[in-house]
């Protein structure tokens, strides 16, 4: 069958766009062919820096004839409906329609539309120009003059030629005739820009690939990658070195060349004193070169590998020398940045207030940089404050989390205070991708504890589902604090992900929290953590509002306006800033804090479902475990955790409010009786609800999944479904909760059979055992306890009539089934399990 060969030849296409552009070309063209009834056998797209190529194999010469029946209105329908039908069907009168009869609906019109199959070459001539004009480049440019048909052509770079042929293997292919932006299609392509720039006439795909290869063009990007990697490894091995592989760089370099030639360059050994990551980042970012290491020491070597796009007459000596000059200059800059960052800042006297506020040691360079970051007032987010304020929050939270994860609180707090200190360094300013890593280097140089230095680098991790999760307890504490602060803050200001949009990477942050907790076996009770953090954000924002309002009054007073006019405004500020005002604020804000908390917890549950599903778990099991957890509401009346957290946080910030009043001339407010009060817990001391502990959810889901794979599990689930369906039907008659409470054991003993008695005894025993196992977090044991119910449940449904004629027996047996339903909820809500 005939094949289609299409090549779009242009100036250099950016490497990062080539893969997607090739995929887009294949999809757009093949989808359009299929829409026209032109089914193909296979299609493959290719990209080089100067061309996009598509080969579609096994196309028919002509599309199939299409016969379509389009139903119209009933006979006698209004004229408007008839006219709409005729227009849609392409008919001129009802005489061209057919009347069909239906015994129920009566007579109606149908139009039989027959379309002859389109010639494939004509279809291609329509499809390709349309694809070119609407191609989805991320960025494109317009050049040339506008034609009579409209604006000038847009393409990623100026388009020079279009090759488009169609024909069978045994015949001379035809050129598909069309024109786009003044470019007429043909059967000519061009080889390498320098080695073979002349025109090359081709017929079909096989000789096209061979002709390009002869003209020093490797069409397949994957093959170019293989050539570069193999040559690089060979050159490195010849020097007794080892290539530091980089898949992202390899992909990019393969998109920069059509005929790859790998060369080796070098730089002075003195530059090896710079951190290895900096050398690699410098050479990678600026020269797109690979670095090498000594396999005996695993240290970087003073060699690098570059990829040229041509075979130079001097063996590449001039190309290598040019790259070495640039690398030397870049490494000189990096060495200067590194030495500057290790030295003291010239303006230390201006940083003392920031250092005192954050508890920093200005004798240490990294502490100086953190103080500078705070002094500069670099904004993290307009509504969430500066980086300095954020570091204070993270440090406080890291200290609170440290005992939970087994970390030293002092080390966790210290690491959190220095976690962002490398942001204003010269090195991170030049190479932002080194943030965290350079902080670790500088921390090690100033003698910080190894765990503190590691946490500075690792608190950003994990950055994705495949990234490594920190295991050092200090790193875990700071990483959790950093991500929780981000999530709670954006939830407090109602900046949440919507649809596919997530500009602040909050889904990634939530997944990072989940992985930190689950993979490190951390028992983190969100109910004891999140409400407090939510409350702190709301109270912090309230204090900022009060200070801003007071400052506005002061500004007006300084402008010599009559103070009497300002008195009502000042009074309002004093009222709002009083402790009574803060309690009122707490009552107003508690519902907002509660909504933010519950919505954020739900967001964590959704992310957990995604993670477990990616790991092969069933999402319905997660729903079943969450629904069966039975955790109390975090806002249990006036004493609920979220409401209490808001009001108590307001009391704890009393000193700020008092200071505000002192500035206004009113003196410091008296101590509030709740200032030292501990927030009221939503449940008993130390109790952790299953829906609040992600580690427990994960363990319970795993145990439930394994249980349901057994015959006992499948049978018990079937028995539960049967019991639930019976109860649902009977509760519609008798009312919701009509069968709550324990069944009458005396009635069972009096009138019940062996099967009914066995189920009653089994439920009592299994229910207690399962509940005890869940309390001990022995989920496998809880499943085993429930599994013992299987024979009793099977026998009950086989021998016992639930809806007995005797209303007493009916009610008692329904209570027994309700007891079965409640017993399983100790583990999960079986009603949410599919199957």
C-alpha positions, 0 to 999 in steps of 0.5 A: 500500500502507498506511503506518505513522506512529509518533511518540513525543513526550516532554520534551527528548531530549539532542542527542547521543542523537537520531541513534542513537535514531532509527536504533534505532527504525527498526531495532527496529520494521522487524526485528520486522515482517520477523520476522512476514513483513511486508515493507515498501518503505522506512523512515525515522526522524527526531528533534527535541529532543521527538520520535522519528518513524518512517515505514514505507512499503509495508506489506501489510494482512496477513502471508502464510500460513506453512506449515512442515514440522518434522522429528521422530524416527523411528518407534519412537523413545523416548517422551521424544523423541516428547513433545519433538517434539509439544510443540515442534510444538504437537501433542497426539498423533502422529495429527496428525503425518505419517509419511514414508519414507526408503530409507536412514533409514527412517520418521520423523515430520514436523509440518506447521504452518500459521499464518495471516498476522497482521493488520498492525495487530495486529502493530504493536500488539504490536511498538511497546509492546515496543520502547518498553519495551526501548528501548536508551537510554544513560541513562534515567529512571523516572517515575510510579507502577508499574502493575498490569502491573509497574514504571513506564515508563523513557524518556530523559525523560518520555514524553507522547504516542504517535501511531500510525496505519496505512492506505492513502493513499486511505483514512482511516488507523486508529489502532493501538490499544495502551497503554504506561505509561498512555499510550494511542496516538492520532493527535494530536501537538504543535507548537513548545513556545512558538509552537504548543503546542496539539494537532494531529490528523494522518492520515498522514506527508505531512500530518504533516510539513506540519502540524509545519512550520506549527507551527514544527517542522522534522522533519528534522535534516539540514534543520535543519543546512542552515538553521543553516549557511546563515543563519550564513554569510549573517549572517557575510558581511553583516558582512564575516566568515567562519564558522569551521565546526564539524561537531560543533557544528552537529550538536549545535545542530541537536539543540537546536532545532526551529525554528532562528533564528540570531543574532549577538552580540559581546564586547570586543576586549580578549579577543582577546589570549587564544589563539584556540583558548581563545576558541573552546573557551570559546564552543563548550563553554559556549554552543554558539555558533560563532565568526567570523574576519576573512578578510583576516587569518584572525584571530578576530573579536569576534563569535559566532553563536548559535542560538535555538529561537524567533522573539523579538518583539524580534528576539532582542535579549534572547536575544543580550544574555543570551548576551553576558553569559555569554560575557563572564564565561567569557572573563574567566575564560579571561583570568585563567587565561591570565595566571596560567599565564604567571606564576611559581608561589608554591611554587618552593622545593618544586620544586627536587628535581623540577627537578634530576631532570628537568633543568628551568629554574625561571626558566621558567613551563612548566618550573615546571608540569612540576616541579609535576606531578612533585612532586605525584606524579600517577599515570599508572597504578598499575603504570606509575608517575607522570607524572613517571616517564613523562616521564623514560622518554619523554625518554630514548626520544625522545633515542634515536629522534632520530637515526633520524628525523633530529631533534636529540637535545637538542631531542627530549629538551627537547620530551619533558620539556615535553610534559606540562607543561601538564597542571597549568595552569589553562587545561587544567584548565578545558578538557582538550581544549586539552592540548598546544595550550596547552603549545605557546602557553606554550612559544612565550611562554617562547622555546622552539625552534619545533620544541620548541613544535610537538612539545609540541602534536603529540606526541598526533597522530595521534589517529585514521585521519583525523588529521594526522600530524606531519612535523617530526622533533622532533615525530615523535621525541616522538610515537613515544616517547610512544606506544611508552612507552604500548604497551610499558608496558601490554604489560609489565603484561599490560593488552592490548585484548580483543575490543571493549574497549580502555580505554587506546586502545592500538589507536589508539596502535599505528596512530599509530606505524604512520602516523608511521613509514610516512608519514614514511618512518622506518626504525624497526627494532622489534627494536632498540627494543622489547626494550630498552623492554620490559626497562626496564619489567620492571627498573623494576618489579623495583626498585620491588618491592625498594624497597617491601620494604626500606621495609616492613622499615624501617617495622617497625624503626622500630616498635622490633621486635627487629632479630634477627627482621628479619635474615632479611628484610633478608638476602633483600632484600640477596640480591635487590638484589645484582647476582647476584640481578639476573642471576637475575632476568633469566634468570627474566624474559627469557621474560616479556619475550620474550613481551611483545615478540613479542606486541606486534610481532604486535599492530603487524602486525595493526594494519598489516593493518587500515590497509592493508586500509582503504587497499585492500590485500589482507590476504593479501599482508601475511601473505605478506610477513611470512611471507617475511621470514625474520627470526631470533628476537629471543631467539636463545639466551642472547645473544638481544636480549630476554634480553640486554636484561633482564639488561643493563638490570639491570646498568645500574641497579646504582647503584639497587641499590647505593643500596638496599644502602647504606641497609640498611647493607651498602655499595655493591656492586662494579661489575658486569663487564657494566655497560658491555656492549652488548646482543648483537644478534640479527643482524648489525650494521645489518641490519633484518628485514622483519618489524621494519620497518613501512615496508619491509613497506608498500613490499613489500606495494605492490610485490607487489600491483602485480606480481600484477595483471600477467599475469606475476604471475598466471602465476607465482603459478599455477606456484608453487601447482602446484609447492607442491601437488606438493611437499606431496603428495610430502613426505608420502611422503618426509618433510618437507625431503626435497627440500631442497638444490640439484638435481644440475645434471649430472643435468639436463644429462645426462637433462633436456630443454630445458625443465628446463635452462631452468628450472634456469638461470632459477632460478639467475639470478632467485633471485640477482637477486631476493635482491640486489634485496631486499637493496637494497630494490628490490622492484619490481626483485625482482618483475621478476626473478621475472617472468622465470621465467614462460616457463620455469615454464610450459614446464616444467609443460607438457613435463616429468613431475615424478614420473618412473619413475627415482627419481633424476630424480624427486628431482632435479625435486622439488628443482628445484621446491623451489628455485622455492618458495625463490626466491619466498620472497625476496620473499614466501611465495606460499603465503599468497596467495589465488588 
